[in-house]
């Protein structure tokens, strides 16, 4: 970039003055958000704390840990003299995130409810109910942000234009930018991630040193509210079962029956219960209700190297501006299609309907409905995400 476009990069959380800001902390009951509160209080701040209730409606039927979560959040907020308010977003979750999930799986796709929970609930419904009264919303996500201040040197009277970028955490295992890649720009503007620059071990050490009640509590796994609830039971509760044939793709031979296409995802290789395996799920025919599988420990049909994405959601700038020129050819990127520590190198090619992602290597289990999260070539800035359409 030339002198006229000189850019100054500032680490957002470290540099901003929080003393005159109204801050809301989303306490989940876990160790990460608890250390967020500690970090803010340590700076002399006294934020308000909120626990978002999104658990299942049939609490007596489903084993949910929300009661324990609330107890932990209450204990931590009281430890630091901060008030805690429970915000009921149960209806919004079921009206928006559950509907999204069920519509996608019924159509044969592989959705990510946690991605949409961040956009629609934690930074959406909560904002409508309470967050609009606050300048900043702090969460325990492992992510960082940067402010890019574009100072034009042609005139000292030129306005200062600032851009806020979502950036990766130094902890590749815990990095959660992929779960944040669908939030809106205005939501990113209000978000801060006080522990995003830390490694998980550092967070645990702080929690133990400060004698936080949840210092040794295990991290939650799976969908944000399910707790010990089985994902297939969650789907069965709303879609039931719809048996159909399981066919070997290469031979056309029927090897068994499935209980519903929505219980399987592309690339699945465990828990199918068919003899003579191993088997990999490689394709779904929603119209004929057929599940196609391939046999072997690592069949080529389980891999893809090129795939389209559509409805790309840009976080800070349109992709053309991120790359500094119109997208007329392949541009170097890194990307993820699932929550893993690995950022895969590749290129992005514009098409009439969206983009083609060209991976540097074959990828296992590319499934329609997954979000492909796009980063710059150094996997530092998260540029946004689009839905895979293969």
BELPE-V716636 format. One record per run of one state. SS is the DSSP state (helix for helix, strand for strand, loop for the rest). FROM is the first residue (numbers start at 1). LEN is the number of residues. If there is no record, write none. Layout:
ss->(SS SS)
from->(FROM FROM)
len->(LEN LEN)
//
This chain:
ss->(loop helix loop strand helix loop strand loop helix loop strand loop helix loop strand loop helix loop helix loop helix loop strand loop strand loop strand loop helix loop helix strand loop helix loop helix loop strand loop strand loop helix loop strand loop strand loop helix strand loop helix loop strand loop strand loop strand loop strand loop strand loop)
from->(1 3 6 7 12 16 23 27 31 43 48 54 66 80 84 89 90 107 113 130 131 134 136 139 144 151 161 168 177 181 185 191 193 200 210 231 240 244 249 254 259 261 264 279 286 290 296 300 303 315 319 323 331 337 344 351 355 365 371 376 381 389)
len->(2 3 1 5 4 7 4 4 12 5 6 12 14 4 5 1 17 6 17 1 3 2 3 5 7 10 7 9 4 4 6 2 7 10 21 9 4 5 5 5 2 3 15 7 4 6 4 3 12 4 4 8 6 7 7 4 10 6 5 5 8 2)
//
